[in-house]
Amino acid sequence: MTFAAPLALVALAALPLLWWLLRVTPPSPRRETFPAIRLLLGLNPTEETPARTPWWLLFAAHRGRRPGDRRPGPAGVGQQRFDGGGGPVLLVIDNGWAAAAEWPRRIQMANTVLDRAARAGRSVALLATAPGETGAAPKVTAPMPVADIRALLGALRPEAWPSNRAAAVPRDWAVPGTSVVYIADGLMDGSDFSAFATALSAIGKVTEICCATSGVKLLLPPETEADRMVVRLARASADKPEAAAVLAQGGDGRTLARADIPFAAGGTSGTATLTLPLELRNRIGQLVLDGPPSAGSVVLLDERWRRRPVGLLTTDLTSADAPLTGALFYPRRALAPFAELRDGDMPTLLRGEISVLLMPTAS
């Protein structure tokens, strides 16, 4: 017999090896249902519920605080239980510029009042003492469920102007059993505060919640002098000495200088000086109190607080400044309070930054 490929017979020697590899290959796994529930049948619970409550646990639960008990509020905030009747709760909030420093804390206290009113099943009316953005006088809402008041409270924001307590008094409030909760900003400025307090007392029993006034500061317009700028700052509380920082920022928001203003114990106002080159001082666009932002912590500066350099061109300074008759006598007296005057000849004045070049002539 003749084979077409005799060398293929050599592969027959590999058949025993192939048969051995097939024998050592493991068989396919068998499928078994895992009895997970059977493993849990014999387990015993580690915790057991007692048949009766121990006496010491009942005693501790009886001595615990109830929802209507007085509880301490956040740091720096007083809180009292409001009562006085079963009518609605009138929630009055100062939302002027002085309330911006601690606004989240005031909202937290207002939500605590709403929680207690909800547990007592009482409706709530809301009154913000600052006028609105359109200038409309503050107006109290009608008593409504706590859920509706929460939506109005979440949209309330501190305004950039003072509270108008005289216009915020609800004149026609005649709901018996009303309890008044007043979240104040700590400022009792103006002659209308006593009348405002009297009007709230006539509505019902007043519970005042007042945040700390140490953070209420008002940045006043500065005073400009020939070689410096005087920064002025006022504070509401004079209990202890402290210090504040005022940043002089340019039109692009970069800080150009910093002034530290100290407050002595018992003092409500402080000053600091900014001594800068004239070119740098004229770039100041605003003064910002370092701390929580509010409308009382920013002063915008315009041309009234800048001193522009004015060049006085003259060749004979002695005769030009002669009293009453000199060519520069009256211009110098008129411009000195508002500008920096520079004397010299034409080449000297043009080498510097001059806003106006004045060339007087003899009459």
C-alpha positions in Angstrom: 0.0 0.0 0.0 1.4 3.3 -1.0 0.6 6.5 1.1 0.4 9.9 -0.4 2.0 11.4 2.8 4.2 8.9 4.5 5.3 11.4 7.1 1.8 11.7 8.5 2.2 8.2 10.0 4.6 9.9 12.5 1.7 11.7 14.1 0.2 8.3 15.1 2.8 8.2 17.9 1.1 11.2 19.6 -2.3 9.4 20.1 -1.3 7.9 23.5 -0.4 11.4 24.7 -3.7 12.9 23.5 -5.6 10.0 25.3 -3.7 10.8 28.5 -4.6 14.5 28.4 -8.3 13.8 28.0 -8.2 11.6 31.1 -6.6 14.2 33.4 -9.1 17.0 32.3 -11.7 17.4 35.2 -15.3 16.7 34.4 -17.9 19.5 34.2 -19.2 20.7 37.7 -22.6 19.5 38.9 -25.3 22.0 39.7 -26.6 22.0 43.3 -29.3 24.2 44.9 -27.7 26.1 47.9 -29.9 25.7 51.0 -29.3 29.2 52.5 -32.4 29.2 54.6 -31.4 25.9 56.3 -28.3 27.6 57.7 -30.4 30.2 59.5 -32.8 27.9 61.2 -30.6 27.0 64.1 -29.4 30.5 64.9 -30.5 32.2 68.2 -30.8 36.0 68.4 -28.2 37.8 70.5 -30.6 40.6 71.7 -33.8 39.9 73.4 -36.7 42.2 74.2 -37.5 42.3 77.9 -40.9 41.4 79.1 -41.2 44.7 81.0 -39.3 48.0 80.9 -36.9 48.5 83.9 -37.9 51.1 86.4 -34.7 53.2 85.9 -35.4 53.5 82.2 -39.0 54.8 82.9 -37.6 57.3 85.4 -35.1 58.6 82.9 -37.7 59.0 80.2 -40.0 60.8 82.6 -37.2 63.3 83.5 -36.3 64.0 79.9 -37.1 67.2 78.0 -40.5 67.6 76.5 -41.1 69.5 73.2 -42.4 72.6 75.0 -39.5 72.8 77.5 -36.9 75.6 77.2 -33.8 74.6 75.4 -30.6 76.5 74.8 -30.1 77.8 71.3 -26.9 78.3 69.3 -23.9 80.1 70.8 -24.6 83.8 71.2 -28.4 83.4 70.8 -31.0 83.5 73.5 -34.1 81.4 73.2 -37.2 81.2 75.3 -40.5 79.3 75.3 -43.3 81.3 73.8 -46.8 81.0 75.2 -49.6 83.3 76.2 -52.6 81.9 74.3 -53.8 79.4 71.8 -53.9 81.9 68.9 -51.4 82.3 66.1 -47.7 83.1 66.5 -46.6 86.5 65.0 -42.9 86.0 63.9 -41.2 89.3 63.5 -37.7 89.4 62.0 -35.3 92.3 61.5 -33.9 91.9 58.0 -32.0 95.2 57.6 -28.3 95.5 56.7 -27.3 94.8 60.4 -28.8 91.3 60.2 -26.6 90.2 57.4 -23.6 89.2 59.6 -25.5 86.5 61.4 -28.3 85.8 58.9 -28.0 82.0 58.9 -28.2 81.9 62.7 -31.4 84.0 62.6 -33.0 81.8 60.1 -32.1 78.8 62.3 -33.8 80.4 65.2 -36.8 81.2 63.1 -37.1 77.6 62.0 -36.9 76.5 65.7 -39.9 78.8 66.4 -41.8 77.2 63.5 -41.0 73.7 64.8 -42.5 74.6 68.2 -45.6 76.2 66.6 -46.1 73.1 64.5 -45.9 70.8 67.5 -48.4 73.1 69.3 -50.7 73.1 66.3 -50.6 76.9 65.9 -50.6 79.0 62.7 -47.9 81.6 62.1 -47.8 85.0 60.6 -44.5 86.5 59.3 -43.4 90.2 59.4 -40.1 91.4 58.1 -39.2 94.9 59.3 -37.1 96.1 56.3 -38.8 97.6 53.2 -38.8 95.6 50.0 -36.7 96.2 46.9 -39.5 98.3 45.4 -39.6 100.6 48.5 -42.9 99.1 49.7 -43.5 99.3 53.4 -43.2 96.1 55.5 -46.5 94.2 55.6 -47.5 91.3 57.9 -48.8 88.1 56.3 -52.0 86.5 57.3 -51.8 83.6 59.8 -51.2 80.4 57.7 -49.9 76.9 58.3 -46.3 76.4 59.2 -45.5 74.7 55.9 -46.5 77.8 54.0 -44.5 80.1 56.3 -41.4 77.9 55.8 -41.5 78.7 52.1 -41.7 82.4 52.7 -38.9 82.2 55.3 -36.6 80.4 52.9 -37.0 83.2 50.3 -36.4 86.0 52.9 -33.0 87.8 52.5 -31.3 90.7 54.4 -31.7 94.0 52.6 -29.0 96.6 52.0 -30.9 99.3 54.0 -32.0 99.7 57.6 -35.2 98.3 59.1 -38.2 100.6 59.1 -39.8 99.6 62.4 -42.2 102.5 62.4 -43.8 101.3 59.2 -43.6 97.6 60.2 -46.0 97.8 63.1 -49.3 95.9 62.2 -51.9 98.6 62.9 -55.0 96.4 62.3 -54.0 93.2 64.1 -56.9 92.0 66.2 -56.4 88.3 66.6 -56.9 87.2 70.3 -54.4 84.9 71.9 -51.5 85.9 69.7 -47.9 85.2 70.8 -45.2 87.5 69.4 -41.6 86.2 68.8 -39.2 89.0 67.8 -35.8 88.1 66.3 -34.0 91.4 66.6 -30.7 92.6 65.0 -29.5 94.1 68.3 -29.8 97.7 67.1 -32.1 100.0 69.0 -31.4 103.1 66.8 -34.0 105.6 66.0 -36.8 107.2 67.9 -39.3 104.7 66.6 -37.9 101.6 68.5 -39.8 102.4 71.7 -43.1 102.9 69.8 -42.4 99.6 67.9 -41.8 97.7 71.2 -45.0 99.2 72.7 -47.1 98.2 69.6 -45.8 94.6 69.7 -46.6 94.4 73.4 -50.2 95.5 72.7 -50.6 92.5 70.3 -49.6 89.8 72.7 -46.8 88.5 75.0 -43.5 89.3 73.3 -40.5 86.9 73.4 -37.4 88.6 72.1 -34.5 86.6 70.6 -31.5 88.7 70.0 -28.2 87.6 68.4 -24.9 89.0 69.6 -24.2 92.5 68.3 -20.4 92.2 68.4 -20.3 91.5 64.6 -22.4 94.5 63.7 -20.1 97.1 62.3 -20.7 100.1 59.9 -18.0 101.3 57.6 -18.3 105.1 57.3 -17.1 107.3 54.4 -13.4 108.2 54.7 -11.9 111.6 55.0 -9.2 112.6 52.6 -6.2 114.8 53.5 -3.3 116.1 51.5 -1.0 113.1 52.2 -3.3 110.4 53.6 -6.8 108.9 53.8 -8.5 108.5 57.2 -10.7 105.3 57.4 -13.6 105.4 59.9 -15.5 102.5 61.4 -18.3 102.3 63.9 -19.6 99.3 65.9 -22.8 98.5 67.8 -21.3 96.8 70.9 -18.6 98.4 73.1 -18.3 95.7 75.7 -14.7 94.7 75.0 -11.7 95.8 73.0 -11.2 94.3 69.6 -9.7 95.1 66.2 -11.0 95.1 62.7 -9.3 95.3 59.3 -10.4 97.4 56.3 -9.1 96.5 52.8 -8.5 99.2 50.1 -9.3 97.5 46.8 -8.9 98.8 43.2 -11.5 98.7 40.5 -10.4 95.2 39.5 -10.9 93.8 43.1 -7.2 93.6 44.0 -6.2 94.7 47.5 -3.9 97.7 47.4 -3.6 98.4 51.1 -4.8 97.2 54.5 -5.7 99.3 57.6 -6.1 97.9 61.1 -8.6 99.8 63.2 -8.4 99.1 67.0 -11.4 99.6 69.3 -10.9 100.4 73.0 -13.2 99.0 75.7 -16.2 101.3 75.8 -15.5 102.9 72.4 -17.9 102.6 69.5 -15.8 104.2 66.8 -12.3 103.8 65.5 -10.0 105.3 62.8 -6.9 104.3 60.8 -4.8 106.1 58.2 -3.8 105.0 54.8 -0.6 106.6 53.6 -0.1 105.8 50.0 1.5 107.4 46.9 -1.0 109.7 45.2 -1.1 107.6 42.0 -1.8 104.4 44.0 -4.4 106.1 46.3 -6.3 107.4 43.2 -6.8 103.8 42.1 -8.8 102.8 45.2 -12.3 102.0 44.1 -13.8 100.7 47.3 -13.1 100.1 51.0 -14.2 96.7 52.3 -14.5 95.5 55.9 -12.7 92.2 56.3 -15.4 89.8 57.5 -18.9 88.7 56.6 -20.2 90.8 53.7 -23.1 93.2 54.2 -24.2 96.6 52.9 -22.6 98.3 55.9 -19.2 96.8 55.2 -18.5 98.4 51.8 -17.9 102.1 50.8 -17.6 102.9 47.1 -15.2 105.7 46.3 -15.6 108.1 43.4 -13.8 111.4 42.3 -14.8 113.1 45.6 -12.1 111.0 47.4 -9.4 111.3 44.8 -6.8 114.1 44.5 -5.8 114.7 40.9 -2.4 116.2 40.2 -2.6 119.7 38.8 0.5 121.4 37.3 1.0 125.1 37.8 3.3 126.4 35.0 5.2 129.5 36.1 8.6 131.0 35.6 8.6 133.5 38.5 7.1 131.8 41.5 7.6 134.7 43.8 5.6 137.2 41.9 3.0 134.5 41.0 2.2 133.8 44.6 2.0 137.4 45.7 -1.0 137.9 48.0 -4.1 139.3 46.2 -2.2 140.3 43.1 -0.2 137.2 42.1 -1.4 135.1 39.1 -1.4 131.9 41.2 -2.8 133.3 44.5 -6.5 132.6 43.8 -6.1 129.4 41.8 -3.9 127.9 44.5 -6.4 128.7 47.2 -9.3 127.2 45.2 -7.6 124.0 44.1 -5.5 123.2 47.2 -8.3 121.4 49.2 -9.2 119.1 46.2 -6.0 118.5 44.2 -2.3 118.1 44.5 -0.5 121.1 43.2 2.8 120.8 41.4 4.9 123.8 40.4 7.6 123.8 37.7 8.4 124.5 34.2 7.0 122.8 31.2 9.6 119.9 30.8 9.5 119.1 34.6 5.7 119.0 34.7 5.3 116.8 31.6 7.7 114.2 33.0 5.1 113.3 35.7 1.4 112.3 35.6 -0.5 115.5 35.3 -4.3 115.6 35.0 -4.6 119.4 34.3 -1.9 121.8 33.3 -2.7 125.4 34.4 -0.8 128.3 32.8 -1.8 131.6 34.6 -1.4 134.9 32.8 -1.0 138.3 34.4 -4.1 140.5 34.1 
